[in-house]
Amino acid sequence: MEWIDKYRDKARLIALLEAISAGAKKLRAPLHIMEVCGGHTHTIMRSGFAQILPKEIVLVHGPGCPVCIMPRARIDHASLLAQQDDVILLTLGDMIRVPGSFGSLGDARARGADVRFVYSPLEALRVAKENPHKLVIFFAIGFETTTPMSAALLAQIHALKLHNVLLHINHVSVPEPLFALLESPQSRIDALLAPSHVSVIMGSRLYEPLCERFHIPIVVAGFEPVDILESILLLLAQKLENTARVDNQYARCVSKSGNLKAQEMIQNAFVKRDFEWRGLGIIPRSAYALREEYRAFDAEARFASLLAQSVGKDNKACLCGAILRGAKKPTDCPLFGKHCVPTNPVGSCMVSDEGACAAYYKYGFVEA
């Protein structure tokens, strides 16, 4: 663990906090920083940064949790597909607990549906070969981080000529929702901590158009405590200099151009499409769909009439949508920690390991 100890070093953390505190005193107004990635939110909460950073540094949680942003209608799609005869539905573990109009996928499984969680999309190949007389549907989610893996699955299905595997694609893209948030008249975002896993695939240059359009400081940040504080200090420095650029704090993993092979895989398998985001509405060209030549593997196309039965209505008391926009905090929700807990989530933000509500609940957040 020596390689990671330096990113958790106490003396280094104290020095960074002192530097941030000194710089924050020079601000003319509070600096609202949105951490886009839910993984960053958990590091912030686990480390107690929300309580110990100077009051001039205001952290705002963003829509960087792929499970959280999935609208209820898409959860309904998964439930409807899972309940069909001779269907095996595969997805990631967190998706099984997200409530939809027909209950969660876990509820569907309790009623007899064959719902399984997988660690890799490629596990669908094994399941399909073991069950040649059943239809295997992979419910794919995630940002550009996981999109290449679904592209790899598609390539294998095609190469092996498997006829009993379909994909329900829910892969989404990072820049478009950030444009939507920053363009909103209600936006109170002054700087961005950009997600690092996405940046490994797409490169730090992905965020340059945001800098140019909104003149906003952006730093690609790693996940360790030192990474977070170093990135906040870089944002603070940009703000004090009145500059706007993309700094790459996570250079040990992220390059400017990203993983070109993975980007090629995405382009070969998918095209951009409009998509509904929980709390943000329909955002143009913010997600991926299978290219026309792969339509035969598209579960949405195969089951279009069935999926039209989706209800998609959210619980009106749940504030997940506002939390994902950065307009509210989990503690603002009247359901948080009472009716909505990890063992009985009302909203998606309480389900995922990257959800803001789950982070607040897990680490017992109390306002400073």
Secondary structure, DSSP 8 states (H G I E B T S, - for coil): -HHHHTTS-HHHHHHHHHHHHHHHTT-SS-EEEEEEEHHHHHHHHHHTHHHHS-TTEEEEEEEE-TTTT--HHHHHHHHHHHTSTTEEEEE-GGGGG--BTTB-HHHHHHTT-EEEE-SSTTHHHHHHHH-TTSEEEEEEEESTTTHHHHHHHHHHHHHHT-SSEEEEEEEB-SHHHHHHHHHSTT----EEEE-HHHHHHH-GGGGHHHHHHH---EEE--SSHHHHHHHHHHHHHHHHHT---EEETTTTT--SS--HHHHHHHHHHEEEEEEEETTTEEEEEEEEEE-GGGGGGBHHHHTHHHHTT------TT--HHHHHTTSS-GGGSTTBTTTBBTTB-SSGGGTSTT-HHHHHHHTT----
